[in-house]
Amino acid sequence: MTSAPMKSSLIKTTAMQSTAVNSTLARTLRRSLTPALLAIALMPLAMTVQADQHGKHGGERGNKAEQMQERMQEHRAKMYQRAGISESKQAQLKEARKQHFNAMREVRE
């Protein structure tokens, strides 16, 4: 038979072991769930940013395309000059490039 102080000590030890197991389990759950909960919390923000990717700067994109066309036109003019291509040949090349550009646009649409 066990005495009353021994029973009390046994109950305290069992309670402490139970608390230690619960503490370890809670720590493990926190460590494993924290990244998932953070990802879930940030998901709406990420989706909003992705959806509005071109919203604020949509007008700038058209401006950049125009600037790029101007730079390419200047580049072609320099190349034609270096290559010694005549004005009539340059006009033919420009027309061919324009036709090709329009054909490619139609294919994309």
C-alpha positions in Angstrom: 0.0 0.0 0.0 1.1 3.5 -0.7 0.9 6.3 1.8 -0.8 9.6 1.2 2.4 11.6 0.7 3.6 9.1 -1.8 0.3 9.2 -3.8 0.5 13.0 -3.8 4.0 12.8 -5.1 3.0 10.3 -7.8 0.1 12.5 -8.9 2.4 15.6 -9.1 4.9 13.7 -11.2 2.3 12.4 -13.6 0.8 15.9 -13.9 4.2 17.4 -14.6 4.9 14.7 -17.3 1.5 15.4 -18.8 2.3 19.2 -18.9 5.7 18.5 -20.4 4.1 16.4 -23.2 1.5 19.1 -23.8 4.2 21.8 -23.9 6.3 19.8 -26.4 3.2 19.1 -28.5 2.2 22.8 -28.5 5.7 23.9 -29.4 5.9 21.4 -32.3 2.5 22.5 -33.6 3.5 26.1 -33.4 6.7 25.5 -35.3 4.9 23.5 -38.1 1.8 25.7 -38.4 3.4 29.1 -38.2 4.8 29.2 -41.8 1.5 27.9 -43.1 -0.6 30.5 -41.2 1.8 33.2 -42.4 1.4 32.1 -46.0 -2.4 32.0 -45.6 -2.4 35.5 -44.1 -0.3 36.9 -46.9 -2.1 35.2 -49.8 -4.8 37.9 -50.3 -2.0 40.5 -50.5 0.0 38.5 -53.0 -3.1 37.9 -55.2 -4.0 41.6 -55.1 -0.5 42.6 -56.1 -0.4 40.1 -59.0 -3.8 41.2 -60.2 -2.8 44.8 -60.3 0.5 44.2 -62.0 -0.2 46.5 -64.9 -3.0 48.7 -63.4 -1.0 51.7 -62.2 1.6 51.7 -64.9 -0.5 50.7 -67.9 -0.1 54.1 -69.5 3.7 54.1 -69.1 3.9 50.8 -71.0 2.6 52.5 -74.2 5.0 55.3 -73.7 7.9 52.9 -73.3 6.8 51.1 -76.5 6.9 54.4 -78.4 10.3 55.2 -77.0 11.6 51.8 -78.0 10.2 52.3 -81.6 12.0 55.6 -81.8 15.3 54.2 -80.6 15.0 51.3 -83.1 14.2 53.7 -85.9 17.3 55.7 -85.1 19.4 52.5 -84.9 18.1 51.3 -88.3 18.9 54.7 -89.8 22.5 54.5 -88.5 22.8 51.0 -89.9 21.5 52.0 -93.3 23.9 54.9 -93.4 26.9 52.6 -92.4 25.9 50.0 -95.0 25.5 52.7 -97.7 21.9 51.7 -98.5 20.1 54.2 -100.8 17.0 56.2 -99.9 14.8 54.1 -102.2 16.1 50.9 -100.7 15.5 52.2 -97.2 11.9 53.1 -98.1 11.4 49.5 -99.4 12.9 48.0 -96.3 10.7 50.3 -94.1 7.6 49.2 -96.0 8.6 45.5 -95.7 9.2 45.9 -92.0 5.8 47.6 -91.6 4.0 44.8 -93.5 5.8 42.2 -91.4 4.9 44.0 -88.2 1.2 44.2 -89.1 1.1 40.6 -90.2 2.6 39.5 -86.8 0.1 41.7 -85.0 -2.8 39.9 -86.9 -1.4 36.5 -86.0 -1.3 37.4 -82.3 -4.9 38.6 -82.3 
